[in-house]
Amino acid sequence: MAIDFLAMNEKAIAEFRANEGKCGPPFDGTPIVLVTMMGAKSGRELCSPLAYTTDGDDLVIIASMGGAPNLSLIHISEPTRPY
């Protein structure tokens, strides 16, 4: 059965915003950050809940789509954004 990542993300984003950064399953207990980016093709603003960990003082953002075989939106959209 395919996972509906858009529906799962929308639910997680709403929970994150309503509960001071806390999310329920499947993210409960996982540190989450909301990352906002511009869509590479659409130019629309996109928001993704991503897991993170720390390495000393640095945040390490994990954008793996739960181990899915395809790239997450951040891998596709972020390289197109100039810094």
N, C-alpha and C positions, 0 to 999 in steps of 0.2 A: 504494500500500500504506500503510495507516494505521500510525502509530508507536504502540507500546504504551508510553505514558509511565510508567505505574505500574511495569511490569517494568524499564524503563530506570532509573527513579529508585531502585527497590529495589536494583538491582545497583550503582549509583553510591554509594548510602549505605553499603552493605556494604564496597565498596572503599575509600571515604573513611575509614571507621572502622578498617579493617584495615591501611591503608598510610599512616598519619600525614597524612591530608588529601589524598592523591594518588588520582586516578581514571584508569582506562583509557578507551579509546574509548567514546563520542564526546567525552568530557570531557578527554582527556589534553592537558596543556599549558594548560588553562583554570583560572584560579583559582576555586575552589568554596568556598562556605560552606553549612553545613546550617542551615536556618531551621525552627524548630519553632513551630507555631501551633495554634490550636483550630479545628476544623471549624465553619463557620457553621451548618450544618444538623445535623450529627451530634453536635457538642460533643466529638468525639474529638480527641486530640492527633495532629497530622499533622507529618511532617517532609519537607521538599523540599530537594534539592540545587540551589542557584542559583549562577549565575556572578556574579562581581563585578569591579569595577575600582575605582580610587581617583581621587579629585579632591582633590588636596592631602592633608590629613589625614583626609578623609572617605571612607568606603566607599560605593560606589554599587552596590546590588544590582540585578541584571538578572533580572526575572521575566517572560520573554516566551514560555515554552514553545517555544523554538527558532523563533519566528516563526509559530507556529500561529495560526489565525484566532480561536480562543476564548481566554478569559482563563485565566490560571494560577490554581491554588488560592490563592495568596497574595493575589491581587486580590479574590477572593471572600470569603476567611475573615478576613483581617486587619482590614478596616474595621469588623467587628462586635466586635472585642475592645476593651474599654475600657482606657485607659492611666491 
